[in-house]
Amino acid sequence: MIFRTVNATILKLVVVLGFVLSNPTFAQNTSWGEILRQDRSWYTSAEAQRIADQVVQFQFANGGWAKNIDMAQDLSDQAIDLIKENQHTTIDNGATHTQLRFLAKILQHNEDIVYKEAFNKGIDYLLEAQYNNGGWPQFYPLREGYYSHITFNDNAMIGVLNLFYDLVYFPDYALVTSAKKSKIEQALLKGVDAILDMQITIDDTLTVWCAQHDEHTLKPAKARAYELPSLSGGESVGILEFLMRFEKPTLRMQRAIKAGVIWFKNHKIENKRVKWIDVQTDSGVVKDRVVVKEQGAPSLWARFYDLETQEPIFVGRDGIIKSKLAEIERERRTGYNYISRYANDLLETSYPQWRSKLQN
């Protein structure tokens, strides 16, 4: 029975999306991925209002939004209802905090009560979703499994905290009452405390963070099979850059930032480059991603580092730790970013600027 229901839902979605893609009246002028990078004047346009109306329609009764939905597409009410079926509200993959940032930009030019109510409802959702310890789960209402872990992966919790920071400190985001602003500030500071509490200590030395932490113990936690408890060379960059935003960081925040930067400096992968190559197989030519030696290549960092050895690790869908990217399956090598220049801007730009500002 469940199988038939799921299949029926998938079929409806395929029909809806097929109609959208094939019908010229549903032409999309603005990409959802570019929705926050438009000129200020664009947010007064009819196109911006059309998308804002759809964003409001996509909002769930609890105030949140689902993920991986292109809300800039011109969709009918029926299509929106069908797409929302069997979806869950989340902060994963930019969901909810992206919609709220977009509505904030709209509200700077158009104070329509519908947009105001949707915005405030979304903020209330985020406030309600926060754990007492200051962290945020990936999904709320809570779902069983790793979805309830405090999640840094894919900018989840940091996306919320950056939004809250802007609402508290930036005049352009003066969109809430003083009472709600006070609640947002309290949630923001609780989030900072949670970040500091979760920073991983190894041999009495502060390091960085895991991509997700247990919501009860705050210890590094597992998510998917290839996302083991580990030191994150990816998500930890966003955490440090968020902490650097504060004009008057506490001594504890300063220690956390400096320790994290030292860790990144000590865990560079040198003289290696990641390349895409063509590989001939029985079924034809396919793409693969490989790590090659190259003297003087820009520094790289792994997405994951072992919690004991602090060496890079690569894990495929079998959940088994490997020491090289080449040792896991091609599907994961090409479909997941295991190694990149994650901390380049942090070390070359963000941190030097932060230190200079701190000393002035």
Sequence and secondary structure as in RCSB ss.txt:
>XXXX:A:sequence
MIFRTVNATILKLVVVLGFVLSNPTFAQNTSWGEILRQDRSWYTSAEAQRIADQVVQFQFANGGWAKNIDMAQDL
SDQAIDLIKENQHTTIDNGATHTQLRFLAKILQHNEDIVYKEAFNKGIDYLLEAQYNNGGWPQFYPLREGYYSHI
TFNDNAMIGVLNLFYDLVYFPDYALVTSAKKSKIEQALLKGVDAILDMQITIDDTLTVWCAQHDEHTLKPAKARA
YELPSLSGGESVGILEFLMRFEKPTLRMQRAIKAGVIWFKNHKIENKRVKWIDVQTDSGVVKDRVVVKEQGAPSL
WARFYDLETQEPIFVGRDGIIKSKLAEIERERRTGYNYISRYANDLLETSYPQWRSKLQN
>XXXX:A:secstr
 HHHHHHHHHHHHHHHHHHHHH GGG   S GGGTTSS GGGGGSHHHHHHHHHHHHH  TTS   SS  TTS  
 HHHHHHHHTT   BSGGGTTHHHHHHHHHHHTT   HHHHHHHHHHHHHHHHHS TTS  BSBSS  SSGGGSE
E GGGHHHHHHHHHHHHHH GGG  S HHHHHHHHHHHHHHHHHHHHHS EETTEE    SEE TTT  B   ST
T  S EETTHHHHHHHHHTT SS  HHHHHHHHHHHHHHHHT B SEEEEEEEEEETTEEEEEEEEEE TT   B
EESEE TTT  B EE TT  EESSGGGS HHHHHHS  EE TTHHIIIIIHHHHHHHHH 
